[in-house]
């Protein structure tokens, strides 16, 4: 399964700051129907793309949907700041 969407980058200020983009509601619903959950807490393994940067990560379940974590290395490579609206592509592992 492949998804493409845009979303705003936001910062979660915990013990260490983390940055995320929320997966839109329609795409989150589609994920629940076909995604393969690989380990605890409902994490879904994906290959993500922003601009020319691609990386392996997992979607985190949050408030009935999913969020994409953005590592510092990804944000630096693509010059992404808190509040930016970015395009994201996801290759999601479908349930076998």
C-alpha positions, 0 to 999 in steps of 0.5 A: 500500500502506498500513501501520499499526503501533506501535513503540518510538522509539529513538535512534541515537547517531552524530555527530548523534543520530537517532531511529527506529522499527523496522517490524515483521517481517511488515510489512517482509516485505510491503514487500520484495514490493511496494515501489518502491525509488527510489534507492540503499541500498534506501530506500523512499519513503513518506508517514508519519503520527504523530498529526496530523502527516504528512511525506514520508520514506524507510524505511531498510533495517536488519538485514533489515527497515526503520526509519522516521526521525523528524525533530526537528520531528515529535518536537516536534510530537507530543511524542515522546521516546526509548522512547515507543511510538507508532502510525505510518501509512505510505503506500508507493509500490507498484511500477508 
